[in-house]
Amino acid sequence: MNSAPRKAFVIGHPIRHSRSPLIHGTWLETLRIEGSYEAIDVQPEALPAFFDKLRDGHWAGGNVTIPHKEAVFALCDEVDPLAQKIGAANTLVRRPDSTVWGTNTDYIGFLNNLDQNAPGWSENLGSAIVLGAGGASRAILVALIERGIKTIHLLNRTRDKAEHLSKALGTQIVPGDLTDFSKLAPEAGLVVNTTSIGMHGTRFEKLDLTLLHKSALVTDIVYTPLLTPLLADASSLGLKTVDGLGMLLHQAVPGFEAWFGARPTVDAALRWRVEATL
Ligand SMILES: NC(=O)c1ccc[n+]([C@@H]2O[C@H](COP(=O)([O-])OP(=O)(O)OC[C@H]3O[C@@H](n4cnc5c(N)ncnc54)[C@H](OP(=O)(O)O)[C@@H]3O)[C@@H](O)[C@H]2O)c1
């Protein structure tokens, strides 16, 4: 049996801002596992060569971030049905027969974050509003469908993309424009921001949160900054909010377990450690 320390990675381009090495490094330390996790900048054209090295057994597997989540999908030898449905993989596992298996853990990261920080959030929800129809939105839509949310209004600046996702994922997804928020807000029990608005001080124009019912939950998957203008506004109105850092932490759990053989926990100490770098 090969007892050499196991190695894992996160690939992206650029990759220097990734918090994944800190998350996995913390778990390796806490669980006293001899192993390593490195961030590797891989240009899109270098992905096939990277996969050859992965098949050769250089790493146990790793994470994939922007812009490779869709491209690795085609390079994997097998992807699980969930990644298939989402159309992107963010976690790779090199198997003993030298094949690469891919899955998508953004889905479970999103659900576990809400379950941990807003228990019971999906009960008697009414409808949900999802803002944004980009890459991350797909995993969240699949997660909301799986939780049985009957009506999901998908509002996007480019309406075509919302229509495309509705056709691809199911009739419970109703496409619309961002300006539809006002008419839909009173019935919505959940608002999820999956757009990149909120980063670098940007904010939504004309999103009237006062129209939401006081029991509505507002969550943002943007976590830089942790308190986005959307969450700050929702909080100041007394609405329940959940930030996006928990999703990032929870999505890392299945990969770590697959590569290093122990299931890590998302606890306050890990959160503080990562929060200190935001
Ligand atoms: N917490 C986590 O674990 C986690 C996981 C994944 C992603 N994220 C974060 O989620 C965000 C989105 O990621 P992604 O991969 O889905 O990105 P993406 O595929 O590039 O999609 C970006 C989305 O934002 C919208 N958008 C961008 N600028 C806008 C503007 N000025 N006005 C209106 N809409 C705008 C786009 O609308 P159009 O279609 O009209 O362009 C699209 O819907 C990023 O900030 C990322 O860091 C967080």
The ligand as a Gaussian input file, in Angstrom:
#p B3LYP/6-31G(d) Opt

LIG

0 1
 N      -20.044000      31.437000      -1.782000
 C      -19.577000      30.576000      -2.652000
 O      -19.153000      29.457000      -2.310000
 C      -19.601000      30.915000      -4.116000
 C      -19.572000      29.878000      -5.080000
 C      -19.601000      30.233000      -6.425000
 C      -19.636000      31.580000      -6.802000
 N      -19.652000      32.540000      -5.821000
 C      -19.713000      33.971000      -6.197000
 O      -20.889000      34.156000      -6.975000
 C      -20.721000      35.223000      -7.895000
 C      -21.181000      34.781000      -9.281000
 O      -20.347000      33.737000      -9.750000
 P      -20.615000      32.998000     -11.161000
 O      -19.553000      31.989000     -11.321000
 O      -22.033000      32.578000     -11.287000
 O      -20.369000      34.217000     -12.182000
 P      -20.877000      34.362000     -13.698000
 O      -21.117000      33.019000     -14.308000
 O      -19.935000      35.292000     -14.338000
 O      -22.329000      35.082000     -13.567000
 C      -22.418000      36.412000     -13.161000
 C      -23.893000      36.805000     -12.943000
 O      -23.913000      38.144000     -12.434000
 C      -24.705000      38.988000     -13.302000
 N      -24.134000      40.343000     -13.308000
 C      -22.824000      40.676000     -13.323000
 N      -22.694000      42.030000     -13.302000
 C      -23.951000      42.542000     -13.277000
 C      -24.484000      43.867000     -13.251000
 N      -23.672000      44.932000     -13.235000
 N      -25.826000      44.022000     -13.206000
 C      -26.642000      42.936000     -13.213000
 N      -26.209000      41.660000     -13.239000
 C      -24.877000      41.469000     -13.278000
 C      -24.636000      38.298000     -14.649000
 O      -25.720000      38.741000     -15.443000
 P      -25.667000      38.609000     -17.061000
 O      -26.057000      37.184000     -17.353000
 O      -26.635000      39.599000     -17.528000
 O      -24.254000      38.906000     -17.472000
 C      -24.733000      36.810000     -14.224000
 O      -26.065000      36.482000     -13.910000
 C      -19.238000      35.598000      -7.827000
 O      -19.122000      36.742000      -7.016000
 C      -18.590000      34.397000      -7.123000
 O      -17.449000      34.770000      -6.374000
 C      -19.637000      32.235000      -4.504000

